[in-house]
Each structure stands twice: as structure tokens, then as C-alpha cells.
């Protein structure tokens, strides 16, 4: 499917209703995550969600790069026949949940979680055994 992402350190699974990758905590991870997410969604015939999903994944992977060290996981869960949303998860080894802030017009950053919250149907965080996961759901087009 599409271009290979050189910065992927682990393709956990891309078959069935779930796709998972692990990226190093390096700047190239953001681009690589966008590429594999777009390619996977196109492979699932969810092209209409590819750009928005890639944008939101970029924001969350960027947050992970800024605040955590260690690998960053990205997981997509394709909607089942009865589900009406795509679920996306980004995990990192930092246990602290992200904080949504109010960015001022002159601020360079601080809008990532606002973007996720505004563009997704729902979002949240959950602790894990080795860090945390930030997730969001996008309604299917149509």
C-alpha cells in the first residue's frame, strides 16, 4: 500500500479491522505516521477520512514528541458493520495525560488538543501499563 515509511520501527499489524505501528521518538515520525495512516484508510476505502485523520494524528504524535521519550504507537480501528466511527489511538510512555490549553493568537503552539476536540466526535485519554493513550473518534462520512 503506497509509499513505505522509513521511520516506522514496528509494523504490528495492518490486516483486518485494526492497524498498528510503532514509531521512534524522532521528528520524522510525524510524517511517517501521516503516510501510513492515509495509506491504510485508503486501503479500507475510507478516503474521505484520510486527510483529517492524518492531520489529527500529526498533532498527537507531535505532542508525544514534545513531551515524552520512547516509542510512539499509532492504532486505527476500522468501524464494524454496526459502528459508525473510526477510532484512532496514539500512545506514548509518558503517564501524564495531556492538558488542553487555550492558545493566544501570538502563541506558536498549544492548539493540537483543541483541534482534536473540535474535529472529532469524541476524544479522551486512558492510562496504560507503560504510559498513556490519547484517542479520538471520527464519524463516517455520508
Buried (B, 14 or more C-beta within 10 A) or exposed (E): EEEEBEBBBEEEEBEEEEBBBBBBBEEBBBBBBBBBBBBBBBBBEBEEBBEBBBBBBBBBBBBBBEEBEEBBBBBBBBBEEEEEBBBBBBBBBBEEEBEBEEBEEEEEEEBBBBBBEEBBEEBEBEEBEEBBBBBBBBEEEE
